[in-house]
């Protein structure tokens, strides 16, 4: 903590802060969060996939609580990298995660991290493809062919 500026440990800054004034954080973040949680098709589709409404509600509340974890999975590694590699982070802060993986993890764990990143990328793509196919099938194909059977919609 001694190696980092004090402002790195505050979520709300003064109104004259050049990047993150407190009003922008309090107004901007809820707007982005509402978009992500309420209109993102992948999130909505996962909620609507349950068979019972109470399960959907519990899942949504649980997912909301899980959104607290990015503070620890994204912000803390950045702070650690800034403390361990101040010169490199001053040049390019986007290299924080890469620096931690290369310089802190043992050789075998670097491969595990690459596998984790690729798995997460593939899971995100699978969700997007699934969501897109549902939109095309239910919103376009079903309107064009209202008498289409479930089997034909699966093949589309």
C-alpha distance (Angstrom), angle and dihedral (degrees) to the residues before:
residue distance angle dihedral
X1 . . .
X2 3.79 . .
X3 3.82 91.7 .
X4 3.82 95.1 57.9
X5 3.80 131.5 70.1
X6 3.81 114.8 -100.3
X7 3.82 92.1 -120.2
X8 3.82 89.5 66.7
X9 3.80 88.5 71.9
X10 3.81 98.5 53.2
X11 3.79 124.9 83.5
X12 3.81 95.8 -167.0
X13 3.80 118.8 52.0
X14 3.80 132.8 -176.3
X15 3.81 119.6 -73.9
X16 3.81 90.5 -108.6
X17 3.83 93.4 57.0
X18 3.84 106.5 127.3
X19 3.82 96.7 -137.2
X20 3.82 111.2 19.4
X21 3.81 115.5 24.4
X22 3.80 111.7 179.6
X23 3.81 93.6 -115.7
X24 3.79 91.8 54.1
X25 3.80 90.7 50.9
X26 3.81 94.3 47.8
X27 3.82 94.3 45.0
X28 3.80 101.8 31.9
X29 3.78 101.2 45.8
X30 3.82 96.1 54.1
X31 3.81 90.1 50.8
X32 3.79 91.6 52.5
X33 3.81 90.8 43.8
X34 3.80 93.3 50.9
X35 3.80 89.5 50.9
X36 3.79 91.7 49.2
X37 3.79 97.4 45.5
X38 3.81 101.7 34.0
X39 3.80 108.2 32.6
X40 3.79 105.8 24.7
X41 3.80 103.1 110.1
X42 3.80 94.7 -145.7
X43 3.82 92.5 55.2
X44 3.80 93.7 43.4
X45 3.80 91.9 47.8
X46 3.78 91.6 52.5
X47 3.78 90.4 51.4
X48 3.78 93.7 47.5
X49 3.81 92.3 48.0
X50 3.80 93.1 78.7
X51 3.78 120.9 96.7
X52 3.78 96.8 -138.4
X53 3.79 129.2 48.4
X54 3.85 95.7 -136.3
X55 3.81 89.5 56.2
X56 3.81 90.2 51.7
X57 3.81 90.6 49.8
X58 3.81 93.1 48.8
X59 3.80 91.0 46.7
X60 3.78 91.9 50.8
X61 3.81 93.1 49.1
X62 3.81 90.8 46.4
X63 3.81 90.8 49.9
X64 3.81 88.5 50.2
X65 3.80 90.5 55.2
X66 3.79 89.7 48.3
X67 3.80 88.6 58.7
X68 3.81 86.8 74.2
X69 3.81 89.6 68.6
X70 3.84 95.7 74.1
X71 3.79 86.7 72.9
X72 3.79 87.3 66.1
X73 3.80 99.8 32.6
X74 3.81 97.8 45.7
X75 3.79 110.7 18.6
X76 3.81 100.1 41.6
X77 3.83 95.2 51.5
X78 3.81 87.7 50.4
X79 3.79 91.1 52.3
X80 3.81 91.2 46.8
X81 3.81 91.2 49.8
X82 3.81 90.7 48.5
X83 3.81 89.8 52.9
X84 3.82 95.3 44.9
X85 3.82 99.3 38.5
X86 3.82 107.3 25.7
X87 3.81 96.6 158.1
X88 3.80 95.4 49.6
X89 3.81 92.5 44.9
X90 3.81 91.0 49.0
X91 3.82 88.4 57.3
X92 3.83 97.1 43.9
X93 3.79 121.8 -2.4
X94 3.81 91.1 -170.8
X95 3.80 87.9 75.3
X96 3.82 93.9 65.6
X97 3.80 97.4 102.5
X98 3.80 93.7 41.6
X99 3.80 91.3 50.8
X100 3.80 91.5 51.1
X101 3.79 93.6 48.3
X102 3.81 94.5 46.8
X103 3.81 99.6 41.0
X104 3.81 104.9 29.7
X105 3.81 106.5 35.5
X106 3.81 121.6 74.3
X107 3.82 116.7 -111.5
X108 3.81 96.5 -97.4
X109 3.79 92.9 50.4
X110 3.79 91.9 55.9
X111 3.81 88.3 66.5
X112 3.79 90.5 47.5
X113 3.81 90.1 53.0
X114 3.81 91.2 50.4
X115 3.82 89.0 51.1
X116 3.81 91.1 48.8
X117 3.80 92.1 50.6
X118 3.81 91.9 48.5
X119 3.82 91.7 47.6
X120 3.77 91.4 50.5
X121 3.80 90.8 48.2
X122 3.82 91.7 50.4
X123 3.82 92.4 47.6
X124 3.80 90.8 51.6
X125 3.78 91.2 49.1
X126 3.82 91.3 48.1
X127 3.81 89.8 53.1
X128 3.79 91.6 49.5
X129 3.81 92.7 47.8
X130 3.80 91.3 47.6
X131 3.78 91.8 48.8
X132 3.81 92.7 46.6
X133 3.79 92.9 49.0
X134 3.80 90.3 50.8
X135 3.79 91.4 51.2
X136 3.81 92.5 49.2
X137 3.79 94.1 45.0
X138 3.79 99.6 42.7
X139 3.80 101.0 32.8
X140 3.82 103.2 34.0
X141 3.79 110.6 19.2
X142 3.79 95.7 40.9
X143 3.82 91.1 51.3
X144 3.80 92.1 48.2
X145 3.82 92.4 45.5
X146 3.83 108.1 26.8
X147 3.82 93.4 172.2
X148 3.81 94.0 52.9
X149 3.78 114.9 133.1
X150 3.80 123.3 -123.9
X151 3.80 89.1 -110.1
X152 3.80 93.5 55.7
X153 3.81 90.7 48.2
X154 3.80 90.1 52.7
X155 3.81 89.7 53.4
X156 3.80 91.4 50.8
